[in-house]
Amino acid sequence: MFRPNRAVSPTTNGTGGRLGSSASRAPSVKSKKSKLQNQSDLDLPAYKKNFIDFQSSNGVRTVRGSVGPIDNVRMLLKNGYRHVYMSRKFAVQHGFVPADAEPGSYGYSGLVNIGTWPLTVGYTTTHHPVYLAEETHFDIILGRSFMEKRGIKTDPLDMTHVECLDTGEKLECEVVIIRDGKGEIITVT
């Protein structure tokens, strides 16, 4: 079937619109890119979507307690660490190490024990050697030495269920998911 072409006049662009109108311009690269990004989300395999959902729902267990004279400190429960660790920033801020501590001392040349401090979590106080750490996300990290001394029992299915076997008390536990400025999940290892 024969279809004649319409003559393109100088005032039109051949698509029926006027020259200079928004219909005459090609879509921007950015709009094409955003369309492709939205399509790539739809093109993800189901297992990948499930993995991303699982990772975004994971968090770390934190409890509140006191270390020495400082109350209401958020502490990370992590059996991947061996000892109890205190962040350098927290230690300097609260006087556990001198404010003028220079590099080469207090942990820059390795782990340094800053003494044995009383830790109160729940209703029980225990004394633990505390090491200086460069961790910036949490003030105190309670490692295996704390968990073994208190007999901490965690439930792999319910992240908020934390029980101390030495006293039988159940600790109030919060699950925290750490994200960076872009919204990406930060894994605490």
C-alpha positions, -999 to +999 in steps of 0.1 A: +000+000+000+013+034-010+015+061+016+027+095+005+050+115+028+038+147+041+058+177+031+078+191+060+072+228+062+099+251+078+075+258+108+070+221+117+094+193+126+078+165+107+061+150+137+032+174+137+047+197+163+062+231+160+099+236+159+113+245+193+085+228+211+091+201+237+078+174+214+106+183+189+135+176+214+149+141+219+146+127+254+176+136+276+203+111+284+193+113+321+158+103+315+169+073+294+193+063+322+166+066+349+143+045+327+171+019+324+177+019+361+140+013+368+140-015+343+171-031+358+153-033+392+125-053+375+150-075+357+166-088+389+162-125+395+140-135+424+169-149+444+188-116+441+157-097+453+153-121+482+190-117+491+188-079+491+156-080+512+173-104+537+204-083+540+184-051+544+164-067+573+195-079+591+209-058+619+231-060+649+221-066+685+226-036+709+220-033+746+222-003+769+242-003+800+270+015+819+307+014+818+325+028+848+307+060+858+291+065+824+254+055+821+231+048+792+258+036+768+248+017+736+268-015+734+271-039+705+268-076+713+292-093+689+306-128+694+330-122+665+351-101+687+372-117+715+373-090+742+355-059+753+364-029+732+359+009+737+360+033+708+388+059+709+364+088+705+343+076+735+374+069+756+389+104+750+355+121+755+349+105+789+385+106+802+393+069+799+425+079+780+442+114+780+429+139+755+464+145+743+471+109+735+493+109+705+496+083+676+519+055+686+504+051+720+470+040+732+463+016+703+478+030+671+506+004+675+482-024+682+455-033+708+461-016+741+445-027+773+431+005+791+423-013+823+396-034+839+363-016+841+329-025+856+302-031+830+266-031+840+242-046+816+207-054+830+209-056+868+243-073+870+278-057+871+308-076+859+345-065+856+362-069+823+395-059+807+387-032+781+408-026+750+409+005+729+395+002+694+391+023+663+354+013+658+334+044+651+298+031+650+295+019+686+310+032+719+314-003+734+317-037+718+309-066+740+328-096+726+330-133+735+347-127+769+316-108+781+292-132+765+309-162+780+312-147+815+275-137+816+264-168+797+246-148+770+221-169+750+208-155+718+180-167+695+189-170+659+153-164+648+143-136+672+171-110+672+156-092+702+157-123+725+189-121+746+191-139+779+218-140+805+222-176+819+241-165+849+211-146+864+183-158+842+174-122+832+162-112+798+180-082+784+163-054+765+178-056+731+175-033+701+183-044+666+202-016+647+208-014+609+236+010+601+234+028+568+258+053+552+249+087+537+238+070+504+214+046+522+237+016+517+239-009+545+272-009+565+282-044+576+297-045+610+323-074+610 
